[in-house]
Amino acid sequence: MPPSPGRSRAQGCPPGRAERRRPMLYRERLRPHGGAYLAMLLLIPAFATVFYEIKPIIGFIVGPTLYALIFLISWFASPLIVLTSDRLSVGRASIPISALGEPVVFRRGEAALAQIRSELDMRAYVAFRGGLDLVRIPVVDPEDPTPYWLIGSRHADELAAELRLAQAAQSLQTGPSSDS
């Protein structure tokens, strides 16, 4: 079903049960870097100090408990990248691979920073974490106002390769498109 005018497919619903049963070609969860969890350890003494004034035992219980809660939320709420034979889903956004163009990988460094800073189109769908390689995938559907998806990945080359394979397999199944 095509998106309604002015609504991007990237804003669509999460994949349904039938789509979840399709074999996955690629799956990755965009969890925070390990250094972020180490930095969050500073929350334990911060919370403990605040609650220590109320009652010392509360400080020693609340600090680690709140750290564990924040850790679990950041761990399980991280967006998931799922590529099936006909669909790419990142977090809650989902798009058919037939609406996607050739993926381009940008390594960490100046090229990746340029994609995030000066070259970023505000209509693009973005999902990345700091310190990751980026995959830029143009949206070729003329009715979709989203110009491209910019996705961070620890395995950007693998994601791009699997997407190319899925696109090639889909074009073989549907046959060449006629532009007449």
C-alpha positions in Angstrom: 0.0 0.0 0.0 1.5 3.3 -1.0 2.0 6.0 1.7 -0.5 8.8 1.9 0.7 12.1 0.4 3.1 13.9 2.6 3.7 10.9 4.8 7.0 9.0 4.4 7.2 5.2 4.5 9.8 5.7 7.1 7.1 6.9 9.5 5.1 3.7 8.9 4.2 1.0 11.4 6.5 -1.7 12.6 6.6 -4.9 10.5 3.6 -7.2 11.1 3.7 -10.8 12.1 3.9 -12.1 8.6 6.9 -9.9 7.8 8.6 -11.0 11.0 8.4 -14.7 9.9 10.3 -14.0 6.7 14.0 -15.1 6.9 16.3 -12.4 8.1 19.2 -11.6 6.0 20.7 -9.2 8.5 20.0 -8.2 12.1 21.8 -5.8 14.4 20.9 -3.9 17.5 22.3 -0.4 17.8 23.3 -0.5 21.4 25.4 2.3 23.0 29.1 1.9 22.9 30.7 0.1 25.9 32.3 3.4 27.0 28.9 4.9 27.5 28.1 2.2 30.0 31.4 2.8 31.8 30.6 6.5 31.9 27.2 5.7 33.3 28.9 4.0 36.3 29.5 7.5 37.6 25.7 7.6 38.2 26.1 5.1 41.1 28.1 7.5 43.4 26.1 10.5 42.2 22.7 8.8 43.1 24.2 7.3 46.3 25.5 10.7 47.4 22.1 12.4 46.9 20.1 9.7 48.7 22.8 9.1 51.4 21.7 12.4 53.0 18.2 10.9 53.5 19.4 7.6 55.0 22.8 6.0 54.2 21.3 2.5 53.4 18.9 4.1 50.9 21.9 5.7 49.1 23.7 2.4 48.8 20.5 0.7 47.4 19.2 3.5 45.1 22.5 4.2 43.4 23.1 0.7 41.9 19.4 0.1 41.4 19.0 3.3 39.3 22.2 2.4 37.3 20.8 -1.1 36.6 17.5 0.4 35.5 19.1 2.9 33.2 21.4 0.2 31.8 18.5 -2.1 31.1 16.5 0.6 29.4 19.4 1.7 27.2 20.2 -1.9 26.4 16.7 -3.1 25.4 15.3 0.2 23.9 18.1 0.4 21.3 16.8 0.3 17.8 17.0 -2.9 15.8 18.1 -3.1 12.1 16.4 -6.0 10.4 16.7 -6.8 6.7 14.5 -9.4 5.1 14.2 -10.5 1.5 11.7 -7.6 0.8 11.9 -5.1 3.6 14.4 -3.0 5.7 13.3 -2.1 9.2 15.2 0.2 11.5 13.6 0.8 14.9 9.9 1.4 14.2 10.5 2.6 10.6 10.1 0.1 7.7 10.5 0.4 3.9 10.3 -2.1 1.1 13.7 -2.7 -0.5 12.2 -2.0 -3.9 11.9 1.6 -2.8 15.6 1.8 -2.0 18.6 2.6 -4.2 22.3 1.6 -4.1 23.7 1.8 -0.5 26.9 3.7 0.1 29.2 3.1 3.1 30.9 6.0 4.9 33.8 5.1 7.2 34.2 6.8 10.6 36.0 10.0 9.9 35.5 13.2 7.9 33.3 11.6 5.2 30.9 10.2 7.9 31.0 13.5 9.9 30.1 15.4 6.7 27.0 13.1 6.3 25.9 14.0 9.8 26.7 17.7 9.7 26.8 19.7 6.5 25.4 17.2 4.0 22.5 16.0 6.2 19.0 16.6 4.7 16.5 17.3 7.4 13.9 15.1 5.6 16.2 12.0 5.8 15.5 9.1 8.1 18.5 8.8 10.5 19.4 6.1 13.0 22.9 5.9 14.2 25.2 6.0 17.3 28.4 7.8 17.6 31.6 6.0 16.5 29.9 3.8 13.9 30.3 3.6 10.1 27.3 4.9 8.2 25.3 3.5 5.4 23.5 6.0 3.2 20.6 4.4 1.2 18.7 6.6 -1.3 14.9 6.3 -1.4 14.0 6.0 -5.1 10.2 6.0 -4.6 9.0 9.3 -6.2 6.0 9.4 -3.8 8.2 9.2 -0.7 9.4 12.6 0.5 12.3 11.0 2.4 15.4 11.4 0.2 17.5 8.7 1.9 18.1 6.7 5.0 21.3 7.2 7.0 22.0 4.2 9.3 24.9 3.6 11.6 26.2 0.1 11.8 29.1 -1.8 13.3 29.0 -4.0 10.2 28.2 -1.4 7.5 29.8 -3.4 4.7 27.9 -6.5 5.5 24.6 -4.5 5.7 25.2 -2.9 2.4 26.2 -6.2 0.7 23.1 -8.0 2.1 20.9 -5.2 0.9 22.5 -5.3 -2.6 21.9 -9.1 -2.7 18.3 -8.7 -1.6 17.7 -6.1 -4.2 19.3 -8.2 -6.9 17.2 -11.3 -5.9 14.0 -9.2 -5.8 14.7 -7.8 -9.3 15.3 -11.3 -10.6 11.9 -12.4 -9.2 10.0 -9.4 -10.5 11.9 -9.1 -13.8 13.3 -6.0 -15.3 11.2 -2.9 -14.9 9.8 -1.3 -18.1 10.4 2.4 -18.3 8.0 3.0 -21.2 
